[in-house]
Structure formats: structure tokens, C-alpha cells
Amino acid sequence: MVSFMRDIVISPVYNVDRMNYLVLDSARSGALEYGIIDAARIIQNMYSLPNDWSLTIGIKAKDATLRMLEAYVHMYRSVYLHKKATAADTQIAYALKLAWDNGVLDDLKNPKTENLLDMNDYTLLDRLVNCGVKEAANFIERYRRRDILKVAADISLDQLTQAGYEPSILIKEIRNDLSLEEHQVIYDILNMKRPAPYPSEPTSWQHFMFYDDERPERTGKLEEWEVSYLVSLLKQTFRVRIYTFKENEKRVKEAVLRKLNLG
């Protein structure tokens, strides 16, 4: 029974945390249609089988489970890895890096418990604005004005490699060609494989068991074809996103196209 209770919260296949954040995040992001899942049906059809007390979903909730997996896939593709979302994350992360590299956040290396309890999104942004590092403060002030970095290019890492470039070398050349400072053109490499193991692995279908309470002998797995479409959408790829602010967006985009002969 302990295994069943644990799986309800942290099972990589079915867990209430995933159902919860899909519903909440879709509503708060405005992508409500992606988070429409029948959580009640899934929860009402949870079973713990006596052989190992692991969590299993009843066959009556099979369609609801497939819909939850579909919601998971589309939330990641359309919301969590949306260009504006990753640009905003990168903007804050780069400001943190600038402050950290200048020793401004040294107290966070071995923080006191009370300092961590006082830290939240707002206090951290305030610290960065007043940290004394001009570029870091500028990044956060622009973030607060909703002046978010623009994605000047979104390229697969394989495409970049085939063109003979490493991301850092390409960015350095673009900065030099356009006489831009380091913080004016930055990049991030995104691992497009999702953090949860299922349904993002090719063998995911093998891990979804459905219990038939009326005919237990028919309890079985998903068929491969039932989840192959979702797995294909979550195929592991690496993307390189190059960011700059609006005033340099056109120039940086054109420079990337020239470098990679994509114009």
C-alpha cells in the first residue's frame, strides 16, 4: 500500500501532481483548452494491484488517460517551451548570471534558512535591479516593463553543426560583425525532451497498464499505435535559440541567415 500512496504523488506514469499543474497552468496561461482533462474519472479508476501494490488505472478511464497525455504534450509544445516563455526565463537567468559573476549574490552560496524564507520572486527581482551591475539591472527593468527578449533565430543543433558552427562561435562572430556587446546577443540550448519520462520515451506504451475489474485476466498495456503519435511529438531534439532585444532583432536575424546560408 505504501507503493500505491507514493505513486499517487510521484509516479512517472500517472500522478496527481501532473494532473494538477496541467489544469492550473493551462488556465493561468490562457491556453485553457489544452488542460481540459477528466481528472475525476482517472482518480475514481485508480487501483492498487495486490502483486506489488503499484498504481494502476482502470480500463474505464483509458480514454481519459490518453487525453491527459495529449494535454501534457501540447502544454509543453505550446506553453512551457513557447518562444516568449523561454525568452522571459532566459532574460531573468542571464541577469542572475551577470550578478553572480560579479559576486553580488555570494550570500546565496551558503544561505541561511531565514534568508531563503524571505526570498521570493519579487525580492529577488528587487535585488537584481539594485545590485550595482548595470547590465543585470537593465535586463530586469526591461522585464518589468514587459520588454522581453526576442527570438532572432530558432535552429536545430544538428543544423548548426552541419553548417560547421558551435553555438558559442556563431554568437561571437555575430557580435563582432554587428559591433554588439556580449549581453546584447545571447543564446540558449533547449533539450526538447520533456522532464517527465512518460510519454516522452519511445517505449512509453509498455508502461501504461489498464486494469479490467470485471475481467482481470484482460488487464493489459497500451498498444504501441495508441501512443506513437504523442511520442513522435516529443521526440528528443536540441534547439538553439538566439535572443536579442527588439532594437537589434532584425540585424541579428539577418546575420544568422547569412552565416548559415539560409537567406
NUMAR-602476 format. One record per residue (C-alpha): residue number from 1; x, y, z. Coordinates in Angstrom, 2 decimals, decimal comma, always signed. Layout:
<sites>
num NUM; px X; py Y; pz Z;
...
</sites>
This chain:
<sites>
num 1; px +0,00; py +0,00; pz +0,00;
num 2; px +2,94; py +2,33; pz +0,65;
num 3; px +3,93; py +1,98; pz -3,01;
num 4; px +0,42; py +2,91; pz -4,13;
num 5; px +0,34; py +6,03; pz -1,96;
num 6; px +3,76; py +7,10; pz -3,22;
num 7; px +2,79; py +6,53; pz -6,85;
num 8; px -0,27; py +8,77; pz -6,50;
num 9; px +2,08; py +11,71; pz -5,89;
num 10; px +5,28; py +10,93; pz -7,80;
num 11; px +4,60; py +8,08; pz -10,23;
num 12; px +6,31; py +8,88; pz -13,56;
num 13; px +3,29; py +7,48; pz -15,37;
num 14; px +0,17; py +8,62; pz -13,51;
num 15; px +0,30; py +11,16; pz -10,70;
num 16; px -1,94; py +13,86; pz -9,29;
num 17; px +0,83; py +16,47; pz -9,49;
num 18; px +0,84; py +16,26; pz -13,28;
num 19; px -2,95; py +16,46; pz -13,43;
num 20; px -2,90; py +19,45; pz -11,09;
num 21; px -0,32; py +21,54; pz -12,94;
num 22; px -1,83; py +20,80; pz -16,34;
num 23; px -5,19; py +22,21; pz -15,23;
num 24; px -3,75; py +25,19; pz -13,33;
num 25; px -1,10; py +26,18; pz -15,88;
num 26; px -3,45; py +25,94; pz -18,85;
num 27; px -5,98; py +28,19; pz -17,10;
num 28; px -3,42; py +30,75; pz -15,93;
num 29; px -1,64; py +30,91; pz -19,28;
num 30; px -4,87; py +31,38; pz -21,24;
num 31; px -4,47; py +28,04; pz -23,03;
num 32; px -7,45; py +26,61; pz -21,24;
num 33; px -8,31; py +24,15; pz -23,99;
num 34; px -5,03; py +22,27; pz -23,50;
num 35; px -5,72; py +21,48; pz -19,84;
num 36; px -9,20; py +20,04; pz -20,22;
num 37; px -8,75; py +16,59; pz -18,69;
num 38; px -11,15; py +14,27; pz -16,90;
num 39; px -9,15; py +14,10; pz -13,68;
num 40; px -12,15; py +12,88; pz -11,68;
num 41; px -12,58; py +9,82; pz -13,90;
num 42; px -8,89; py +8,95; pz -13,68;
num 43; px -8,84; py +9,32; pz -9,88;
num 44; px -12,03; py +7,30; pz -9,49;
num 45; px -10,47; py +4,50; pz -11,51;
num 46; px -7,20; py +4,17; pz -9,62;
num 47; px -6,35; py +0,68; pz -8,41;
num 48; px -3,54; py -0,89; pz -6,44;
num 49; px -2,93; py -4,45; pz -7,57;
num 50; px -2,07; py -6,94; pz -4,81;
num 51; px +1,06; py -8,30; pz -6,50;
num 52; px +3,14; py -5,19; pz -5,81;
num 53; px +0,60; py -2,53; pz -4,69;
num 54; px +1,64; py -0,28; pz -7,56;
num 55; px -0,75; py +2,29; pz -9,01;
num 56; px -2,82; py +1,15; pz -11,99;
num 57; px -5,66; py +2,86; pz -13,84;
num 58; px -8,90; py +1,06; pz -14,66;
num 59; px -9,75; py +0,30; pz -18,27;
num 60; px -12,82; py +2,55; pz -17,98;
num 61; px -10,51; py +5,57; pz -17,71;
num 62; px -8,29; py +4,60; pz -20,64;
num 63; px -9,59; py +7,34; pz -22,96;
num 64; px -9,33; py +9,91; pz -20,16;
num 65; px -5,71; py +8,87; pz -19,58;
num 66; px -4,84; py +9,20; pz -23,26;
num 67; px -6,43; py +12,67; pz -23,22;
num 68; px -4,26; py +13,60; pz -20,23;
num 69; px -1,14; py +12,52; pz -22,12;
num 70; px -2,24; py +14,58; pz -25,11;
num 71; px -2,75; py +17,61; pz -22,86;
num 72; px +0,72; py +17,10; pz -21,41;
num 73; px +2,29; py +17,01; pz -24,88;
num 74; px +0,54; py +20,12; pz -26,15;
num 75; px +1,16; py +22,14; pz -22,97;
num 76; px +4,89; py +21,60; pz -23,38;
num 77; px +4,89; py +22,34; pz -27,10;
num 78; px +2,61; py +25,37; pz -26,95;
num 79; px +3,13; py +26,88; pz -23,47;
num 80; px +6,16; py +25,72; pz -21,48;
num 81; px +8,52; py +25,90; pz -24,48;
num 82; px +6,81; py +28,81; pz -26,22;
num 83; px +9,35; py +31,30; pz -27,52;
num 84; px +8,11; py +34,12; pz -25,30;
num 85; px +8,18; py +31,88; pz -22,23;
num 86; px +11,75; py +30,73; pz -22,80;
num 87; px +12,80; py +34,30; pz -23,68;
num 88; px +11,44; py +35,60; pz -20,37;
num 89; px +13,14; py +32,78; pz -18,46;
num 90; px +16,42; py +33,44; pz -20,26;
num 91; px +16,20; py +37,16; pz -19,52;
num 92; px +15,96; py +36,56; pz -15,77;
num 93; px +18,54; py +33,76; pz -15,84;
num 94; px +21,06; py +35,95; pz -17,67;
num 95; px +20,57; py +38,78; pz -15,18;
num 96; px +21,21; py +36,28; pz -12,38;
num 97; px +24,36; py +35,09; pz -14,14;
num 98; px +25,67; py +38,65; pz -14,51;
num 99; px +25,03; py +39,37; pz -10,85;
num 100; px +26,54; py +36,07; pz -9,75;
num 101; px +29,67; py +36,53; pz -11,87;
num 102; px +30,17; py +39,93; pz -10,24;
num 103; px +29,94; py +38,46; pz -6,73;
num 104; px +26,68; py +40,23; pz -5,91;
num 105; px +24,86; py +37,06; pz -4,86;
num 106; px +27,66; py +35,46; pz -2,85;
num 107; px +25,37; py +35,19; pz +0,18;
num 108; px +23,30; py +32,63; pz -1,72;
num 109; px +26,22; py +30,19; pz -1,98;
num 110; px +25,75; py +29,18; pz +1,65;
num 111; px +22,45; py +30,81; pz +2,53;
num 112; px +20,91; py +30,99; pz +5,95;
num 113; px +17,48; py +29,42; pz +6,30;
num 114; px +15,85; py +32,71; pz +7,26;
num 115; px +17,25; py +34,37; pz +4,13;
num 116; px +15,77; py +31,68; pz +1,92;
num 117; px +12,40; py +32,02; pz +3,62;
num 118; px +12,43; py +35,76; pz +2,90;
num 119; px +13,33; py +35,20; pz -0,75;
num 120; px +10,58; py +35,22; pz -3,36;
num 121; px +10,18; py +36,35; pz -6,98;
num 122; px +9,67; py +39,99; pz -6,02;
num 123; px +12,54; py +40,30; pz -3,54;
num 124; px +14,92; py +38,60; pz -5,97;
num 125; px +13,98; py +40,97; pz -8,80;
num 126; px +14,42; py +43,93; pz -6,43;
num 127; px +17,90; py +42,68; pz -5,52;
num 128; px +18,86; py +42,41; pz -9,18;
num 129; px +17,60; py +45,89; pz -10,00;
num 130; px +19,64; py +47,33; pz -7,13;
num 131; px +22,64; py +45,00; pz -7,38;
num 132; px +25,01; py +47,58; pz -8,86;
num 133; px +25,58; py +45,59; pz -12,07;
num 134; px +24,26; py +47,85; pz -14,82;
num 135; px +23,51; py +45,15; pz -17,40;
num 136; px +21,73; py +42,89; pz -14,88;
num 137; px +19,59; py +45,77; pz -13,63;
num 138; px +18,72; py +46,72; pz -17,22;
num 139; px +17,58; py +43,18; pz -18,02;
num 140; px +15,20; py +43,17; pz -15,03;
num 141; px +13,90; py +46,70; pz -15,56;
num 142; px +13,04; py +45,78; pz -19,14;
num 143; px +11,44; py +42,55; pz -17,94;
num 144; px +9,22; py +44,51; pz -15,57;
num 145; px +8,15; py +46,74; pz -18,47;
num 146; px +7,31; py +43,59; pz -20,44;
num 147; px +10,17; py +44,43; pz -22,81;
num 148; px +11,10; py +40,78; pz -23,28;
num 149; px +13,95; py +39,39; pz -25,37;
num 150; px +13,08; py +38,45; pz -28,94;
num 151; px +13,95; py +35,12; pz -30,53;
num 152; px +16,00; py +36,20; pz -33,53;
num 153; px +16,67; py +32,60; pz -34,56;
num 154; px +15,47; py +29,13; pz -33,58;
num 155; px +17,71; py +26,48; pz -35,11;
num 156; px +18,21; py +22,78; pz -34,50;
num 157; px +21,62; py +21,95; pz -33,05;
num 158; px +22,13; py +19,42; pz -35,87;
num 159; px +21,53; py +22,14; pz -38,45;
num 160; px +24,08; py +24,35; pz -36,75;
num 161; px +26,64; py +21,54; pz -36,61;
num 162; px +26,14; py +20,73; pz -40,28;
num 163; px +26,91; py +24,36; pz -41,08;
num 164; px +30,23; py +23,96; pz -39,23;
num 165; px +29,36; py +26,05; pz -36,18;
num 166; px +29,31; py +25,62; pz -32,46;
num 167; px +26,69; py +27,93; pz -30,85;
num 168; px +29,28; py +29,97; pz -28,92;
num 169; px +31,39; py +30,56; pz -32,05;
num 170; px +28,38; py +31,64; pz -34,12;
num 171; px +27,27; py +34,10; pz -31,43;
num 172; px +30,77; py +35,53; pz -31,08;
num 173; px +31,02; py +36,14; pz -34,83;
num 174; px +27,60; py +37,80; pz -34,93;
num 175; px +28,50; py +40,10; pz -32,05;
num 176; px +31,75; py +41,07; pz -33,79;
num 177; px +30,10; py +41,60; pz -37,18;
num 178; px +27,38; py +43,83; pz -35,71;
num 179; px +29,60; py +45,55; pz -33,10;
num 180; px +27,32; py +44,39; pz -30,30;
num 181; px +28,33; py +43,79; pz -26,71;
num 182; px +28,21; py +40,35; pz -25,13;
num 183; px +24,93; py +40,88; pz -23,27;
num 184; px +23,19; py +42,17; pz -26,42;
num 185; px +23,12; py +38,76; pz -28,14;
num 186; px +22,76; py +35,63; pz -26,04;
num 187; px +21,72; py +32,06; pz -26,71;
num 188; px +20,30; py +29,02; pz -25,01;
num 189; px +20,33; py +25,34; pz -25,95;
num 190; px +16,99; py +23,72; pz -25,23;
num 191; px +16,67; py +20,00; pz -24,71;
num 192; px +13,24; py +19,47; pz -26,18;
num 193; px +12,82; py +16,13; pz -24,42;
num 194; px +10,39; py +16,70; pz -21,59;
num 195; px +11,44; py +16,25; pz -17,96;
num 196; px +8,90; py +13,51; pz -17,24;
num 197; px +9,92; py +10,13; pz -18,69;
num 198; px +6,46; py +9,21; pz -20,00;
num 199; px +5,11; py +9,70; pz -22,60;
num 200; px +8,33; py +11,16; pz -23,99;
num 201; px +10,17; py +7,85; pz -24,44;
num 202; px +9,71; py +5,60; pz -27,50;
num 203; px +8,81; py +2,64; pz -25,27;
num 204; px +6,29; py +4,60; pz -23,21;
num 205; px +3,39; py +2,45; pz -24,36;
num 206; px +4,88; py -0,51; pz -22,49;
num 207; px +4,46; py +1,22; pz -19,14;
num 208; px +0,76; py +2,05; pz -19,24;
num 209; px -1,21; py -0,78; pz -17,64;
num 210; px -5,00; py -0,71; pz -17,52;
num 211; px -6,90; py -2,88; pz -15,06;
num 212; px -10,21; py -4,52; pz -16,04;
num 213; px -12,10; py -5,00; pz -12,77;
num 214; px -14,75; py -7,08; pz -14,49;
num 215; px -12,34; py -9,36; pz -16,32;
num 216; px -8,94; py -9,11; pz -14,54;
num 217; px -7,36; py -11,57; pz -16,95;
num 218; px -7,76; py -8,96; pz -19,70;
num 219; px -5,69; py -6,36; pz -17,86;
num 220; px -3,05; py -5,19; pz -20,30;
num 221; px -0,91; py -2,50; pz -21,79;
num 222; px -1,50; py +0,18; pz -24,36;
num 223; px -0,88; py -0,79; pz -27,93;
num 224; px +2,11; py +0,95; pz -29,48;
num 225; px -0,02; py +2,71; pz -32,09;
num 226; px -2,14; py +4,32; pz -29,36;
num 227; px +0,73; py +6,46; pz -28,07;
num 228; px +3,17; py +6,58; pz -31,01;
num 229; px +1,72; py +9,89; pz -32,25;
num 230; px +2,33; py +11,55; pz -28,88;
num 231; px +5,84; py +10,13; pz -28,62;
num 232; px +6,66; py +11,46; pz -32,10;
num 233; px +5,69; py +14,96; pz -30,97;
num 234; px +8,04; py +14,62; pz -28,00;
num 235; px +10,99; py +13,32; pz -29,99;
num 236; px +14,23; py +14,35; pz -28,33;
num 237; px +15,87; py +17,21; pz -30,19;
num 238; px +18,14; py +20,07; pz -29,23;
num 239; px +17,27; py +23,59; pz -30,34;
num 240; px +19,47; py +26,66; pz -30,25;
num 241; px +17,54; py +29,86; pz -29,61;
num 242; px +19,33; py +33,15; pz -30,17;
num 243; px +17,94; py +36,12; pz -28,25;
num 244; px +18,31; py +39,86; pz -28,52;
num 245; px +16,18; py +42,89; pz -27,73;
num 246; px +13,79; py +44,37; pz -30,26;
num 247; px +16,12; py +47,12; pz -31,44;
num 248; px +18,64; py +44,55; pz -32,71;
num 249; px +16,24; py +41,78; pz -33,73;
num 250; px +16,24; py +42,38; pz -37,49;
num 251; px +20,00; py +42,79; pz -37,74;
num 252; px +20,74; py +39,67; pz -35,71;
num 253; px +18,22; py +37,61; pz -37,65;
num 254; px +19,76; py +38,68; pz -40,96;
num 255; px +23,25; py +37,95; pz -39,65;
num 256; px +22,26; py +34,40; pz -38,63;
num 257; px +20,73; py +33,76; pz -42,05;
num 258; px +23,90; py +34,98; pz -43,77;
num 259; px +26,18; py +32,88; pz -41,58;
num 260; px +24,18; py +29,72; pz -42,15;
num 261; px +23,43; py +30,45; pz -45,82;
num 262; px +19,70; py +30,35; pz -45,12;
num 263; px +18,83; py +33,66; pz -46,74;
</sites>
